[in-house]
Amino acid sequence: MISRYLTYLLRPFPYKLLSIRGCMIVSAFIALFLYIFQPFGFGNFTGNKILLALAFGIATSIGQLISIYIIKGYFLRRWVKKWLFIYEVISILSLLLIISFLNWLCFYLFVFPVVFDATIVAYVFGITFCVGLIPVLVLNMIEKNQQLKRELEYHINPSVIEVNKDSYAGRSITFISLNKKDKPLVIDVNSLIYLEALKNNVKVVYFDNEEVKQKWIRNTLSSTLMLFHENHIVQCHRSFVVNLHHIVSAKGNTNGYQLISKASSDPIPVSRKYAADFQKVLH
């Protein structure tokens, strides 16, 4: 169980800074929440509560700018070569910690200026974590999924496909069956659409003069995959290998995708096991 969670934490994760617009949404949410529900002794404040809520919102904005654009965008990005999910968790926790401190500072200066009290500090930090965690996580996941979608669309963009095809034009692939009675199948690398494994057989789906054809080869998927060194030929599932140049659409998120090829409307899965490797191709 522990190793499973460690594997999850150490998987590659798309590096993305929350946009200024996203920061403003989080700040507005915090200010609105404080004004409506009035925690932290907010209701004890006798002055203009709208201005006080805005002060907390501004503090939240400053905390986000420090955490996202200075700590994550400058220091962590310089020290970390490969962005992992665990670094994303650390950056989110640091974001909430900084926002909590600034919110406590606002609380101390404007609401209840008393001698330092660890109980009050813990209370403010706890409420800020509970309130801020949801919008920060939701906005981060939305923006990262949008980024992955854009990157995937780039890889299946016709203009990109055309350039890549030219760079690999002329290379042939020979599929040899373990059954000596079967004739080898020779195709151009760009004509491959996808491979599908079933036990010790591999179905090769490919274009032949713009006509979709398929042939079963007696072999394993792992052995067949060794024929390719192109980075657009990707294993996305234990039973599937796809040519990204022949993917017409995709849907999914950071945990997995479903791909639609030019050969069929049936989706090709990208399993969670291979999602991380699949995402490496997109970065």
Secondary structure by P-SEA (a helix, b strand, c coil): caaaaaaaaacbbbbbcccaaaaaaaaaaaaaaaaaccccccccccccaaaaaaaaaaaaaaaaaaacccccccaaaaacccccaaaaaaaaaaaaaaaaaaaaaaaacccccccccaaaaaaaaaaaaaaaaaaaaaaaaaaaaaaaaaaaaaaacaaaaaaaaaaaccbbbbbbbccccccbbbbccccccbbbbcccbbbbbbbcccbbbbbbbccccccccccccccccccccccccccccccccccccccccccccccccbbbbbcccaaaaaaaaac
